[in-house]
Amino acid sequence: MDQLLAIKAFSRVVESGSFTRAADSLNMPKATLSKLVQELEAHLSVRLLQRTTRRVTVTAEGREYYEKALRILRDLEDIDACFNALRSKPRGHLRVDIGGSTARDILIPLLPDFFDRYPDITLDLGVSDRPVNLISDNVDCVIRGGPLADSSLIARLIGHATLITCATPAYLKASGVPAYPDELRNGHRLVSYLSPLTGKPFPLRFERQGEKVEITSAHRIGVNESNGHLAAGLAGLGIIQTFSYSLSSILRRGDMVEILRDWRPAGYPFHLVYPQNRHVTQRLRVFIDWLVARFPARVAGEGESGT
């Protein structure tokens, strides 16, 4: 038995909750991975995992073994990373998950610079506003806006975005320009951004001189993806609230007009998030450092007119 490989196989099953996902993430056949775990259990004379046709659960002994083995794996990875960093450039494969408009307007336009700096790194982007499970989906990191719900993850604040409320000139000509947020409750059509996780609309948020207002009036249309949400606003379906980085060129062209500028809410936080039980590889480290240096100005819309 290759004990180190067996430990890696067992640990990945624990992290992903599935033999199939664990085998995929390690690029080995499921039968090979299953045999490695069985050999490890025989070697230890203890049951580490309980298997049924529907699920895999970790035994108490398996949980204890995983926690001890994880420290060993981290130490070995740190040793490898230290020596690799001394003699080689960052290389390998990264999987990054990011929301639709943030990918389109922020990350993808920056990527030529990243690949110029690190030509030996390949990148797979999962572009969706729906949250992913970093462990079971084998994602290296995610870039997300808003409050963080999972305290088991490591999060690094990478910037704040400006939320802007706007509508098309045709809509405002027909419906009037609101002077106060409360006017949105009476007669105005709203295009809501729906939570991709719950399906519930996010309220429109406003703030001025310490006064905070949230508008949760019924919407004419709700969209659970950021690019579609913006498209609905551009089509004149109603008033939207979205990020300035998606609106800069649209506002410059006059396709939409900002309203309630004095009521812009506080900056919306964006974080880069990765699992705390996953080793930070050299390629992930350079990606994080690069993004921290480049992301804040772009997400804040610095140097862009019209916002």
VOSEGU-634761 format. One line per 4 residues: number of its first residue (from 1); their letters; for each residue x, y, z of N, C-alpha, C. Coordinates in Angstrom, 2 decimals. Atoms other than C-alpha are relative to their C-alpha. Layout:
N
NUM> a> X,Y,Z,X,Y,Z,X,Y,Z  ...
This chain:
307
1> mdql> 0.83,-1.19,0.00,0.00,0.00,0.00,0.87,1.25,0.00  -0.62,-1.32,-0.03,1.16,3.52,-0.84,-0.76,0.81,1.06  0.74,-0.58,-1.12,0.22,4.94,2.55,-0.28,1.49,-0.19  0.21,-1.45,0.20,0.70,8.60,1.63,-1.12,0.24,-1.00
5> laik> 1.06,-0.15,0.99,-1.48,8.24,-1.45,-1.35,-0.41,0.59  1.23,0.44,-0.64,-4.07,6.35,0.61,-0.55,1.07,0.94  0.42,-1.08,-0.90,-4.14,9.15,3.18,-0.59,1.16,-0.80  0.54,-1.07,0.85,-4.62,11.71,0.42,-1.38,-0.37,-0.54
9> afsr> 1.29,0.45,0.53,-7.45,9.64,-1.06,-1.08,0.06,1.07  0.97,-0.04,-1.11,-9.19,9.24,2.30,-0.36,1.44,0.36  0.25,-1.39,-0.37,-8.80,12.94,3.12,-0.89,0.69,-1.03  0.81,-0.64,1.03,-10.29,14.00,-0.20,-1.45,-0.50,0.03
13> vves> 1.37,0.51,-0.16,-13.31,11.71,0.37,-0.69,0.74,1.14  0.58,-0.72,-1.14,-13.87,13.36,3.74,-0.37,1.42,-0.41  0.22,-1.39,0.38,-13.61,16.84,2.21,-1.12,0.15,-1.02  1.00,-0.14,1.07,-15.82,16.19,-0.80,-1.31,-0.71,0.32
17> gsft> 1.20,0.75,-0.34,-18.28,13.77,0.81,-0.42,-1.01,-1.03  0.36,0.90,1.10,-18.16,11.52,-2.23,1.25,-0.67,-0.55  -1.10,0.71,0.63,-15.90,8.83,-3.66,0.19,0.48,-1.45  -0.08,-0.42,1.40,-16.73,9.99,-7.18,0.68,1.35,-0.13
21> raad> -0.62,-1.33,0.07,-15.87,13.65,-6.58,1.46,-0.03,0.45  -1.37,0.12,-0.46,-12.75,12.69,-4.66,0.90,-0.59,-1.09  -0.79,0.62,1.06,-11.54,10.44,-7.48,0.22,0.98,-1.16  -0.14,-0.98,1.08,-12.22,13.17,-10.07,1.05,1.06,0.35
25> slnm> -0.93,-1.06,-0.39,-10.27,15.75,-8.07,1.43,-0.48,0.04  -1.35,0.58,-0.04,-7.28,13.39,-7.77,0.39,-0.63,-1.33  -0.27,0.55,1.34,-7.51,12.29,-11.43,0.37,-1.48,0.05  -0.22,1.44,-0.04,-7.74,8.60,-10.60,-1.34,-0.72,-0.11
29> pkat> 1.26,0.74,0.08,-10.35,5.90,-11.23,-0.63,-0.16,1.39  0.70,0.14,-1.27,-13.00,5.58,-8.54,0.36,-1.32,0.68  -0.33,1.32,-0.57,-12.15,1.88,-8.09,1.37,0.03,0.68  -1.33,-0.11,-0.61,-8.50,2.74,-7.40,-0.06,0.73,1.32
33> lskl> 0.14,-0.76,-1.23,-9.45,5.34,-4.82,-0.67,-0.83,1.08  0.71,0.83,-0.97,-11.89,2.98,-3.12,0.92,-1.08,0.58  -0.93,1.03,-0.47,-9.22,0.26,-2.93,1.03,0.59,0.97  -0.97,-0.65,-0.88,-6.74,2.72,-1.37,-0.59,0.23,1.39
37> vqel> 0.64,-0.25,-1.29,-9.22,3.64,1.36,-0.20,-1.31,0.75  0.17,1.30,-0.63,-9.99,-0.03,2.03,1.32,-0.52,0.56  -1.31,0.44,-0.47,-6.28,-0.82,2.32,0.44,0.80,1.22  -0.35,-0.82,-1.16,-5.81,2.09,4.72,-0.78,-0.47,1.23
41> eahl> 0.80,0.49,-1.13,-8.67,0.83,6.91,0.54,-1.35,0.49  -0.56,1.29,-0.41,-7.18,-2.67,6.88,1.32,0.17,0.73  -1.28,-0.28,-0.64,-3.78,-1.28,7.78,-0.19,0.51,1.43  0.25,-0.58,-1.32,-5.26,0.62,10.73,-0.89,-0.89,0.87
45> svrl> 0.97,0.88,-0.69,-7.74,-2.14,11.66,-1.13,0.82,0.63  1.10,-0.83,-0.49,-10.47,0.47,12.02,-0.82,0.47,-1.19  0.88,-0.52,1.05,-13.47,1.64,9.99,0.06,1.53,0.03  -0.11,-1.46,0.10,-12.88,5.21,8.81,-1.25,0.64,-0.59
49> lqrt> 1.17,-0.53,0.70,-15.95,5.65,6.61,-1.13,-1.00,0.04  1.20,0.82,0.15,-19.50,4.35,6.63,-0.59,0.27,-1.37  0.48,-0.15,1.37,-20.72,3.72,3.09,-1.39,-0.60,-0.15  1.27,0.54,0.44,-24.26,3.31,1.83,-0.13,0.32,-1.49
53> trrv> 0.19,-0.28,1.43,-25.66,3.46,-1.68,-0.24,1.48,-0.25  0.36,-1.41,0.20,-26.65,7.09,-1.10,1.02,0.98,0.55  -0.87,-0.99,-0.62,-24.01,8.68,1.10,1.21,-0.64,0.66  -1.19,0.40,-0.73,-20.64,8.49,2.78,0.09,0.86,1.24
57> tvta> -0.16,-0.75,-1.25,-20.24,9.48,6.43,1.31,-0.42,0.67  -1.26,0.23,-0.67,-17.11,9.74,8.53,-0.26,-0.51,1.41  0.14,0.51,-1.36,-16.86,7.62,11.68,0.76,0.91,0.97  -0.72,-0.78,-1.00,-15.61,9.11,14.93,1.51,-0.24,-0.12
61> egre> -1.42,0.30,0.17,-12.31,7.30,14.42,0.53,0.64,-1.30  -0.40,-0.60,1.27,-12.22,8.52,10.82,0.21,1.51,0.12  -0.15,-1.43,-0.19,-12.72,12.13,11.91,1.30,0.32,0.74  -1.23,-0.22,-0.77,-9.88,11.87,14.44,1.23,-0.24,-0.89
65> yyek> -1.13,0.32,0.87,-7.58,10.24,11.88,0.18,1.11,-1.05  -0.06,-1.06,1.02,-8.44,12.89,9.27,0.68,1.25,0.56  -0.57,-1.22,-0.58,-7.58,15.76,11.61,1.50,-0.13,0.24  -1.43,0.21,-0.22,-4.20,14.23,12.48,0.73,-0.11,-1.34
69> alri> -0.64,0.18,1.31,-3.43,13.22,8.89,0.10,1.32,-0.75  0.01,-1.27,0.71,-4.33,16.68,7.62,1.22,0.84,0.37  -1.19,-0.76,-0.42,-1.54,18.23,9.66,1.25,-0.52,-0.71  -1.16,0.59,0.70,0.95,15.80,8.09,0.00,0.43,-1.47
73> lrdl> 0.09,-0.38,1.42,-0.29,16.55,4.57,0.37,1.47,-0.19  -0.34,-1.43,0.10,-0.03,20.29,5.19,1.50,0.21,0.14  -1.45,-0.14,-0.19,3.53,19.94,6.46,0.76,-0.44,-1.25  -0.66,0.49,1.21,4.55,17.91,3.41,-0.18,0.99,-1.15
77> edid> 0.25,-0.95,1.08,2.91,20.40,1.05,0.80,1.28,0.21  -0.80,-1.19,-0.29,4.65,23.29,2.81,1.47,-0.22,-0.38  -1.39,0.31,0.35,8.01,21.55,2.38,0.17,0.02,-1.52  -0.07,0.02,1.46,7.34,20.88,-1.31,-0.09,1.40,-0.58
81> acfn> 0.20,-1.35,0.53,6.11,24.43,-1.89,1.22,0.86,0.21  -1.19,-0.79,-0.31,9.17,25.91,-0.22,1.10,-0.27,-1.01  -1.07,0.35,0.93,11.59,24.02,-2.46,-0.38,0.32,-1.44  0.45,-0.32,1.36,9.49,24.46,-5.61,0.09,1.49,-0.27
85> alrs> -0.04,-1.45,0.19,9.30,28.21,-5.05,1.42,0.49,-0.25  -1.37,-0.42,0.16,13.07,28.40,-4.90,0.53,-0.29,-1.40  -0.61,0.42,1.24,13.70,26.65,-8.20,-0.90,0.07,-1.22  0.89,0.01,1.15,10.65,27.11,-10.41,-1.00,1.13,0.05
89> kprg> 1.05,-0.98,0.10,8.04,29.53,-11.61,-1.34,-0.65,0.37  1.32,0.57,-0.29,4.41,29.11,-10.51,-0.58,-0.65,-1.26  0.57,0.72,1.14,2.72,26.55,-12.73,-1.14,-0.87,0.50  1.09,0.90,-0.35,-0.31,24.31,-12.82,-1.36,0.60,-0.29
93> hlrv> 1.39,-0.26,0.35,-4.07,24.55,-12.88,-0.74,0.61,1.18  0.86,-0.63,-1.01,-6.45,26.84,-10.96,-1.44,-0.04,-0.45  1.44,-0.09,0.25,-10.24,26.65,-10.69,-0.55,1.12,0.87  0.50,-1.20,-0.68,-11.86,29.97,-9.79,-1.46,0.18,-0.36
97> digg> 1.42,-0.25,0.23,-15.57,30.67,-9.36,-0.29,1.47,0.26  0.24,-1.44,-0.07,-16.95,34.18,-9.88,-1.36,0.32,-0.60  1.29,-0.43,0.52,-20.22,36.02,-10.52,0.10,0.53,-1.41  0.03,-0.32,1.42,-21.29,36.89,-14.05,0.53,1.38,-0.35
101> star> -0.42,-1.34,0.38,-20.90,40.66,-14.19,1.41,0.30,0.50  -1.35,-0.22,-0.52,-17.75,40.60,-12.05,1.03,-0.66,-0.91  -0.89,0.64,0.97,-16.16,38.14,-14.47,0.11,0.84,-1.27  0.01,-0.74,1.27,-17.21,40.17,-17.52,0.71,1.35,0.11
105> dili> -0.46,-1.40,-0.09,-16.32,43.65,-16.25,1.29,0.19,0.77  -1.17,-0.19,-0.84,-13.48,43.09,-13.78,1.09,-1.02,-0.31  -1.08,0.99,0.04,-11.58,39.80,-13.85,0.49,-0.28,-1.42  -0.44,0.40,1.35,-11.54,38.82,-17.54,0.80,1.10,-0.69
109> pllp> -0.85,-1.03,0.61,-10.29,42.23,-18.75,1.39,0.11,0.62  -1.31,-0.05,-0.66,-7.44,41.95,-16.22,0.88,-1.21,-0.33  -0.74,1.26,0.13,-6.40,38.40,-17.15,1.19,0.05,-0.97  -1.21,-0.05,0.82,-4.02,39.30,-20.02,1.24,0.37,0.81
113> dffd> -1.13,-0.36,-0.85,-1.80,40.93,-17.40,0.45,-1.18,0.86  -0.35,1.15,-0.83,-1.97,37.84,-15.18,0.77,-1.04,-0.81  -0.66,1.04,0.80,-1.02,35.47,-18.01,1.35,0.47,-0.53  -1.33,-0.52,0.35,1.82,37.77,-19.07,0.99,-0.26,1.13
117> rypd> -0.86,0.19,-1.16,3.21,37.47,-15.55,0.24,-1.48,0.30  -0.07,1.41,-0.39,2.48,33.74,-15.06,-0.47,-0.88,-1.16  0.42,0.74,1.20,2.41,32.00,-18.45,-0.17,-1.50,0.21  0.08,1.44,-0.22,2.67,28.51,-16.93,-1.20,-0.41,0.86
121> itld> 1.22,0.30,-0.74,-0.62,28.77,-15.00,-1.19,-0.03,-0.95  1.25,0.06,0.75,-3.86,27.64,-16.61,-1.17,0.23,0.95  1.10,-0.46,-0.84,-7.21,28.86,-15.36,-1.34,-0.46,-0.58  1.39,0.30,0.35,-10.76,27.49,-15.42,-0.90,0.92,0.81
125> lgvs> 0.93,-0.89,-0.68,-13.43,30.07,-14.61,-1.40,-0.62,0.02  1.40,0.35,-0.13,-16.77,28.95,-13.26,-0.78,1.29,0.17  0.69,-1.28,-0.01,-19.00,31.93,-14.09,-1.48,-0.23,0.29  1.38,0.18,-0.43,-22.27,31.91,-12.18,-0.23,0.81,1.26
129> drpv> 0.32,-0.70,-1.23,-24.03,33.93,-9.52,-0.43,-0.95,1.10  0.40,0.98,-1.00,-25.00,30.72,-7.74,1.21,-0.46,0.80  -1.14,0.42,-0.81,-22.71,29.88,-4.80,0.36,-1.47,-0.24  -0.46,1.37,0.14,-20.58,26.75,-5.09,0.55,-0.48,1.33
133> nlis> -0.67,0.59,-1.15,-19.23,24.36,-2.48,1.45,-0.21,-0.37  -1.40,0.04,0.40,-15.49,24.87,-2.63,0.62,-1.37,0.17  -0.61,1.30,-0.27,-14.68,21.46,-1.14,-0.54,-1.05,-0.98  0.56,1.07,0.82,-17.09,19.17,-2.97,0.15,0.27,-1.48
137> dnvd> -0.17,-0.34,1.41,-16.75,21.06,-6.26,1.46,0.18,-0.39  -1.44,-0.06,0.26,-12.94,21.11,-5.93,0.41,1.31,-0.65  -0.34,-1.34,0.48,-12.66,24.86,-6.50,1.09,0.58,0.89  -1.11,-0.57,-0.78,-9.47,26.64,-5.44,-0.43,1.24,0.77
141> cvir> 0.47,-1.20,-0.68,-11.13,29.96,-4.63,-1.21,0.56,-0.72  1.14,-0.69,0.60,-14.23,32.05,-5.24,0.13,1.49,0.29  0.05,-1.46,-0.17,-14.73,35.79,-5.67,-1.47,0.37,0.09  1.42,-0.25,-0.24,-18.00,36.96,-4.20,-0.19,1.32,0.73
145> ggpl> 0.37,-1.21,-0.70,-19.70,40.12,-3.06,-1.02,-0.29,1.08  0.99,0.11,-1.05,-21.75,40.60,0.08,0.53,-0.61,1.27  -0.42,0.58,-1.29,-21.68,39.26,3.63,0.36,-1.47,-0.16  -0.45,1.38,0.05,-19.99,35.93,4.29,-0.77,-0.83,1.01
149> adss> 0.83,0.84,-0.87,-22.10,33.12,5.70,0.75,-1.17,0.61  -0.71,1.21,-0.44,-19.56,30.29,6.11,1.28,0.39,0.71  -1.17,-0.38,-0.79,-17.09,30.92,8.93,1.13,-1.01,-0.10  -1.04,1.02,0.13,-15.16,27.73,8.08,0.95,0.31,-1.15
153> liar> -0.83,-0.37,1.13,-13.67,29.45,5.03,0.91,1.18,0.35  -0.89,-1.13,-0.15,-10.76,31.86,4.82,-0.39,1.05,-1.03  0.44,-1.07,0.90,-11.81,35.21,3.35,0.97,1.16,0.07  -0.86,-1.19,0.07,-9.68,38.11,2.20,-0.76,1.11,-0.72
157> ligh> 0.70,-1.14,0.59,-11.32,41.48,1.57,0.85,0.55,-1.14  -0.77,-0.46,1.16,-10.31,42.63,-1.91,-0.54,1.28,-0.60  0.48,-1.27,0.52,-12.38,45.76,-2.46,-1.45,0.25,0.34  1.39,-0.39,-0.20,-15.65,47.63,-2.20,-0.55,0.58,-1.31
161> atli> 0.66,-0.49,1.21,-18.05,48.27,-5.09,-1.04,1.06,0.37  1.01,-1.04,-0.17,-20.36,51.26,-5.48,-1.30,-0.47,-0.64  1.32,0.34,0.53,-24.07,50.51,-5.89,-0.67,1.26,-0.54  0.63,-1.14,0.67,-25.89,52.81,-8.32,-1.43,-0.39,-0.37
165> tcat> 1.40,0.18,0.37,-29.63,53.17,-8.88,-0.26,0.76,-1.30  0.14,-0.65,1.29,-30.63,53.94,-12.46,-1.16,-0.58,-0.79  1.06,0.42,0.92,-33.18,53.62,-15.27,0.28,0.63,-1.35  -0.17,-0.59,1.32,-33.44,54.40,-18.97,-0.66,1.36,-0.06
169> payl> 0.66,-1.31,0.16,-34.27,57.94,-20.09,-1.47,-0.13,-0.37  1.40,0.17,0.40,-37.48,56.65,-21.68,-0.88,-0.35,1.20  0.78,0.36,-1.19,-38.62,55.07,-18.42,-0.22,1.23,0.88  0.10,-1.16,-0.88,-37.88,58.23,-16.43,-0.90,1.08,-0.60
173> kasg> 0.88,-0.97,0.64,-39.65,60.40,-18.99,-1.47,-0.38,0.19  1.39,0.47,-0.13,-42.77,58.24,-18.73,-0.46,-0.05,1.46  0.40,0.26,-1.39,-42.72,57.59,-14.96,0.43,1.08,0.99  -0.49,-1.03,-0.90,-40.92,60.61,-13.51,1.27,-0.41,0.70
177> vpay> -1.27,0.24,-0.69,-37.61,60.97,-11.67,-0.24,0.12,1.50  0.22,-0.07,-1.45,-37.90,60.07,-7.97,1.07,0.84,0.69  -0.94,-0.84,-0.76,-36.32,62.52,-5.54,0.39,-0.65,1.31  -0.24,0.67,-1.27,-36.49,60.26,-2.46,-0.24,-1.51,-0.17
181> pdel> 0.19,1.45,0.13,-36.21,56.47,-2.03,-1.44,-0.45,0.23  1.37,0.43,-0.29,-39.75,56.22,-0.57,-0.92,0.12,-1.20  0.84,-0.14,1.19,-41.17,57.33,-3.92,-0.01,-1.27,-0.84  -0.05,1.25,0.77,-40.11,53.96,-5.34,-1.11,-0.96,0.42
185> rngh> 1.06,0.89,-0.48,-42.86,52.34,-3.27,-1.33,0.25,-0.71  1.30,-0.43,0.53,-45.60,54.15,-5.17,0.05,0.20,-1.51  0.17,-0.15,1.44,-46.09,53.48,-8.85,1.22,-0.30,-0.85  -1.18,0.28,0.81,-42.50,52.87,-9.94,0.18,-1.51,-0.18
189> rlvs> -0.27,1.40,0.29,-41.52,49.58,-11.57,1.44,-0.32,0.37  -1.33,0.40,-0.43,-38.57,47.79,-10.04,0.41,-1.30,-0.69  -0.59,1.24,0.50,-36.29,45.17,-11.57,0.87,-0.55,1.14  -0.69,0.53,-1.18,-35.19,43.04,-8.62,1.08,-1.01,-0.39
193> ylsp> -1.01,1.05,0.11,-32.04,40.99,-8.34,-0.37,-1.07,1.02  0.43,1.10,-0.85,-33.09,37.60,-6.95,1.21,-0.79,0.49  -1.06,0.85,-0.53,-30.86,35.56,-4.68,0.05,-1.31,-0.78  -0.09,1.27,0.71,-29.56,32.63,-6.77,-0.18,-1.20,0.93
197> ltgk> 0.10,1.10,-0.96,-29.68,30.55,-3.58,-1.41,-0.18,0.51  1.33,0.08,-0.60,-33.10,31.39,-2.12,-1.13,0.41,-0.93  1.03,-0.50,0.89,-34.94,33.05,-4.99,-0.69,1.27,0.50  0.61,-1.21,-0.56,-35.86,35.99,-2.76,0.68,1.25,-0.53
201> pfpl> -0.62,-1.22,0.52,-35.31,39.55,-4.02,0.84,0.71,1.06  -0.78,-0.86,-0.88,-32.53,41.62,-2.51,-0.65,1.39,0.03  0.59,-1.34,-0.05,-33.86,44.96,-1.27,0.93,1.03,-0.63  -0.80,-1.13,0.42,-32.72,48.21,-2.83,0.41,0.77,1.25
205> rfer> -0.51,-0.63,-1.21,-30.50,49.94,-0.26,0.41,1.44,-0.29  -0.33,-1.42,0.14,-30.08,53.67,0.26,0.53,0.53,1.34  -0.57,-0.57,-1.21,-28.11,55.77,2.72,0.39,1.45,-0.25  -0.40,-1.40,0.10,-27.67,59.50,3.32,0.12,0.59,1.40
209> qgek> -0.26,-0.66,-1.28,-26.10,61.24,6.32,-0.49,-0.86,1.18  0.36,0.91,-1.08,-26.62,58.21,8.53,-1.38,-0.60,-0.08  1.35,0.56,0.17,-30.22,57.59,7.43,0.04,-1.13,-1.02  0.00,1.17,0.88,-30.71,54.14,5.89,-1.42,-0.40,-0.35
213> veit> 1.32,0.40,0.49,-33.67,53.02,3.78,0.17,-1.26,-0.84  0.05,1.19,0.86,-34.45,49.63,2.26,-1.37,-0.08,-0.65  1.24,0.10,0.76,-37.08,49.22,-0.45,-0.20,-1.44,-0.42  0.30,1.40,0.33,-38.67,45.79,-0.79,-1.35,-0.12,-0.68
217> sahr> 1.29,0.02,0.68,-41.73,46.70,-2.86,-0.04,-1.12,-1.04  0.17,1.05,1.01,-43.15,44.13,-5.26,0.63,0.45,-1.31  -0.68,-0.34,1.25,-41.17,44.00,-8.50,-0.81,-0.45,-1.19  0.63,0.45,1.25,-42.39,43.74,-12.07,0.70,-1.24,-0.52
221> igvn> -0.78,1.15,0.47,-39.57,41.33,-12.96,1.17,-0.19,0.94  -1.16,0.35,-0.79,-36.91,39.54,-10.96,0.94,-0.88,-0.80  -1.00,0.75,0.75,-33.67,38.12,-12.36,1.07,-0.48,0.98  -0.96,0.56,-0.96,-31.23,35.82,-10.55,1.41,-0.10,-0.55
225> esng> -1.35,-0.01,0.59,-28.16,36.51,-12.72,0.32,1.43,-0.38  -0.33,-1.42,0.07,-26.28,39.79,-12.85,-0.04,0.58,-1.41  0.04,-0.51,1.37,-25.91,40.12,-16.63,-1.44,0.15,-0.49  1.42,-0.09,0.37,-29.61,39.37,-17.16,-0.71,1.13,0.73
229> hlaa> 0.59,-1.08,-0.78,-30.52,41.81,-14.40,0.28,1.35,-0.66  -0.34,-1.24,0.68,-28.65,44.61,-16.16,-0.73,0.12,-1.33  0.69,-0.03,1.28,-30.17,43.66,-19.51,-1.46,0.40,0.15  1.40,-0.38,-0.25,-33.66,43.99,-18.02,-0.13,1.50,0.23
233> glag> 0.02,-1.43,-0.19,-32.85,47.51,-16.89,0.21,0.75,-1.30  -0.27,-0.64,1.29,-31.44,48.43,-20.30,-1.20,-0.10,-0.94  1.20,0.17,0.84,-34.65,47.14,-21.90,-1.13,0.92,0.43  1.02,-0.94,-0.44,-36.58,49.78,-19.96,-1.10,-0.62,0.85
237> lgii> 1.03,0.69,-0.78,-38.41,47.30,-17.74,-0.18,0.61,1.38  0.17,-0.63,-1.30,-37.88,49.43,-14.64,1.32,0.49,0.57  -1.15,-0.54,-0.72,-35.45,50.81,-12.08,0.83,-1.16,0.55  -0.89,1.03,-0.53,-32.41,48.71,-11.16,1.02,0.66,0.93
241> qtfs> -1.14,-0.41,-0.82,-29.68,48.95,-8.56,1.09,-1.04,-0.21  -1.09,0.93,0.29,-26.37,47.43,-9.55,1.33,0.73,0.16  -1.32,-0.52,-0.30,-22.62,48.01,-9.43,0.48,0.99,-1.06  -0.48,-1.05,0.91,-20.93,51.05,-10.95,0.92,-0.56,-1.07
245> ysls> -0.93,0.53,1.00,-18.32,48.90,-12.69,-0.71,-0.59,-1.20  0.77,0.51,1.13,-21.08,47.42,-14.87,-0.69,1.11,-0.78  0.81,-1.08,0.56,-22.59,50.82,-15.66,0.80,1.12,-0.62  -0.77,-1.18,0.39,-19.70,53.15,-16.51,-0.20,0.36,-1.46
249> silr> 0.15,-0.31,1.42,-19.88,52.89,-20.31,-1.47,0.26,-0.35  1.43,-0.19,0.25,-23.68,52.66,-20.24,-0.44,1.41,0.39  0.33,-1.35,-0.44,-23.96,55.91,-18.28,0.65,1.05,-0.90  -0.67,-0.96,0.90,-21.42,57.64,-20.51,-0.76,0.14,-1.31
253> rgdm> 0.76,-0.05,1.26,-23.47,56.74,-23.59,-1.38,0.61,0.19  1.33,-0.52,-0.25,-26.65,57.94,-21.91,-1.10,-1.04,-0.15  1.01,1.05,0.12,-28.38,54.57,-22.27,-0.79,-0.17,1.29  0.68,-0.04,-1.28,-29.24,54.78,-18.57,0.44,1.25,0.74
257> veil> -0.26,-1.22,-0.77,-29.35,57.64,-16.07,-0.03,-0.36,1.48  0.01,0.23,-1.44,-28.38,57.53,-12.41,-1.04,0.88,0.68  0.94,-0.74,-0.83,-31.06,58.57,-9.93,0.40,-0.18,1.46  -0.23,0.09,-1.44,-30.92,59.18,-6.18,1.48,-0.10,0.33
261> rdwr> -1.46,0.03,-0.19,-27.18,59.84,-6.37,0.38,0.33,1.44  -0.32,-0.39,-1.38,-27.21,61.51,-2.94,-0.30,-1.10,1.00  0.41,1.09,-0.89,-28.59,58.26,-1.52,0.80,-1.28,-0.29  -0.80,1.20,0.24,-25.83,55.91,-2.66,0.34,-0.67,1.34
265> pagy> -0.33,0.69,-1.26,-25.34,53.22,0.04,1.50,-0.17,0.16  -1.42,0.26,-0.27,-22.03,52.34,1.66,0.53,-1.06,-0.94  -0.63,0.93,0.92,-19.55,50.34,-0.38,-0.35,-1.45,0.30  0.39,1.41,-0.09,-20.43,46.69,-1.06,1.26,-0.85,-0.02
269> pfhl> -1.28,0.70,-0.09,-17.64,44.35,0.07,0.11,-1.19,-0.95  -0.32,1.19,0.79,-16.00,41.77,-2.18,1.14,-0.74,0.68  -1.02,0.84,-0.64,-13.94,38.87,-0.84,0.48,-1.07,-0.96  -0.52,1.23,0.59,-11.70,36.18,-2.21,0.00,-1.05,1.11
273> vypq> 0.25,1.00,-1.03,-12.56,32.98,-0.34,0.60,-1.33,-0.43  -0.53,1.33,0.29,-10.81,29.61,-0.11,-0.08,-0.86,1.26  0.16,0.89,-1.16,-11.04,26.54,2.17,1.19,0.09,0.94  -1.10,-0.07,-0.95,-9.02,26.66,5.35,0.74,-1.32,0.13
277> nrhv> -0.69,1.29,-0.10,-8.21,22.95,5.15,0.66,-0.39,-1.32  -0.65,0.25,1.28,-6.80,23.26,1.63,1.32,0.77,-0.05  -1.30,-0.65,0.07,-3.10,24.00,1.16,-0.03,1.11,-1.05  -0.11,-1.10,0.96,-2.44,27.35,-0.52,1.23,-0.25,-0.86
281> tqrl> -1.11,0.30,0.90,-0.32,26.34,-3.49,0.67,1.30,-0.46  -0.73,-1.17,0.51,2.24,28.64,-5.04,-0.82,0.72,-1.07  0.79,-0.63,1.06,-0.04,29.23,-8.04,-1.20,0.75,0.56  1.11,-0.71,-0.61,-2.99,30.14,-5.80,0.50,1.24,0.74
285> rvfi> -0.55,-1.15,-0.72,-0.79,32.42,-3.70,0.28,1.17,-0.93  -0.30,-1.11,0.90,0.41,34.43,-6.69,-1.28,0.57,-0.61  1.27,-0.50,0.51,-3.15,34.65,-8.02,-0.66,0.93,1.03  0.58,-0.83,-1.07,-4.37,36.00,-4.65,0.73,1.33,0.08
289> dwlv> -0.77,-1.23,-0.12,-1.55,38.53,-4.41,-0.23,0.92,-1.20  0.26,-0.80,1.22,-2.08,39.66,-8.01,-1.37,0.64,0.05  1.36,-0.52,-0.02,-5.82,40.05,-7.53,-0.16,1.09,1.04  0.08,-1.02,-1.05,-5.45,41.98,-4.28,0.59,1.32,-0.49
293> arfp> -0.62,-1.21,0.51,-3.20,44.45,-6.11,-0.82,0.66,-1.10  0.67,-0.55,1.18,-5.41,44.89,-9.19,-1.50,0.21,0.18  1.47,0.02,-0.08,-9.00,44.28,-8.06,-0.61,1.27,0.62  0.71,-1.09,-0.70,-9.78,47.17,-5.64,-0.32,1.21,-0.87
297> arva> 0.25,-1.18,0.81,-9.39,50.05,-8.10,-1.05,-0.27,-1.06  0.97,0.32,1.06,-11.37,48.26,-10.82,-1.41,-0.15,0.55  1.34,0.22,-0.54,-14.27,47.21,-8.60,-0.59,1.30,0.53  0.48,-1.29,-0.48,-14.49,50.72,-7.15,-0.28,0.97,-1.13
301> gege> 0.25,-0.88,1.14,-14.60,52.21,-10.64,0.92,1.20,-0.05  -0.90,-1.14,-0.01,-11.59,54.47,-10.06,0.48,0.31,-1.42  -0.47,-0.44,1.31,-10.65,56.49,-13.09,-1.04,-0.11,-1.08  1.06,0.13,0.98,-13.99,55.81,-14.80,-0.95,1.16,0.14
305> sgt> 0.93,-1.10,-0.02,-16.22,58.70,-15.74,-1.42,-0.51,-0.08  1.40,0.38,0.13,-19.98,58.69,-15.62,-0.56,-0.67,1.21  0.52,0.63,-1.19,-20.28,57.14,-12.16,0.27,0.85,1.22
